[in-house]
């Protein structure tokens, strides 16, 4: 369960970095940060969903 929290936190950190990058005007790197944010948050969500479904079957 900790890996879900860690992935979520890292995703939120990448999201904050993307916002700072957009504000500073570095749009090329902000696209990269948004992609990284999306990957981490999607991964955390899918893992959470699988764990939630597995606990419901028992």
One Martini backbone bead per residue (centre of mass of N, CA, C, O) as a GRO file, in nm:
protein
   58
    1UNK     BB    1   0.054   0.066  -0.015
    2UNK     BB    2   0.296   0.261  -0.019
    3UNK     BB    3   0.340   0.277  -0.331
    4UNK     BB    4   0.090   0.446  -0.382
    5UNK     BB    5   0.171   0.697  -0.220
    6UNK     BB    6   0.439   0.751  -0.360
    7UNK     BB    7   0.328   0.791  -0.645
    8UNK     BB    8   0.137   1.023  -0.572
    9UNK     BB    9   0.350   1.219  -0.463
   10UNK     BB   10   0.525   1.229  -0.716
   11UNK     BB   11   0.299   1.333  -0.899
   12UNK     BB   12   0.255   1.602  -0.740
   13UNK     BB   13   0.538   1.708  -0.778
   14UNK     BB   14   0.528   1.719  -1.089
   15UNK     BB   15   0.293   1.918  -1.095
   16UNK     BB   16   0.438   2.152  -0.952
   17UNK     BB   17   0.669   2.172  -1.158
   18UNK     BB   18   0.488   2.240  -1.399
   19UNK     BB   19   0.374   2.504  -1.288
   20UNK     BB   20   0.645   2.648  -1.253
   21UNK     BB   21   0.728   2.619  -1.551
   22UNK     BB   22   0.495   2.784  -1.669
   23UNK     BB   23   0.549   3.048  -1.511
   24UNK     BB   24   0.853   3.073  -1.624
   25UNK     BB   25   0.823   2.973  -1.952
   26UNK     BB   26   0.882   2.648  -1.973
   27UNK     BB   27   0.705   2.462  -2.193
   28UNK     BB   28   0.869   2.215  -2.276
   29UNK     BB   29   0.909   2.097  -1.983
   30UNK     BB   30   0.608   2.091  -1.892
   31UNK     BB   31   0.525   1.855  -2.069
   32UNK     BB   32   0.702   1.645  -1.932
   33UNK     BB   33   0.582   1.681  -1.644
   34UNK     BB   34   0.292   1.603  -1.717
   35UNK     BB   35   0.357   1.319  -1.812
   36UNK     BB   36   0.482   1.219  -1.547
   37UNK     BB   37   0.238   1.276  -1.373
   38UNK     BB   38   0.040   1.090  -1.523
   39UNK     BB   39   0.190   0.824  -1.484
   40UNK     BB   40   0.195   0.817  -1.172
   41UNK     BB   41  -0.111   0.854  -1.117
   42UNK     BB   42  -0.212   0.619  -1.289
   43UNK     BB   43  -0.055   0.399  -1.142
   44UNK     BB   44  -0.179   0.446  -0.863
   45UNK     BB   45  -0.474   0.402  -0.944
   46UNK     BB   46  -0.455   0.113  -1.061
   47UNK     BB   47  -0.341  -0.018  -0.804
   48UNK     BB   48  -0.572   0.064  -0.617
   49UNK     BB   49  -0.798  -0.076  -0.777
   50UNK     BB   50  -0.687  -0.363  -0.756
   51UNK     BB   51  -0.673  -0.377  -0.445
   52UNK     BB   52  -0.974  -0.321  -0.399
   53UNK     BB   53  -1.083  -0.567  -0.560
   54UNK     BB   54  -0.931  -0.791  -0.400
   55UNK     BB   55  -1.068  -0.728  -0.119
   56UNK     BB   56  -1.369  -0.782  -0.219
   57UNK     BB   57  -1.332  -1.102  -0.281
   58UNK     BB   58  -1.267  -1.207   0.028
   0.00000   0.00000   0.00000
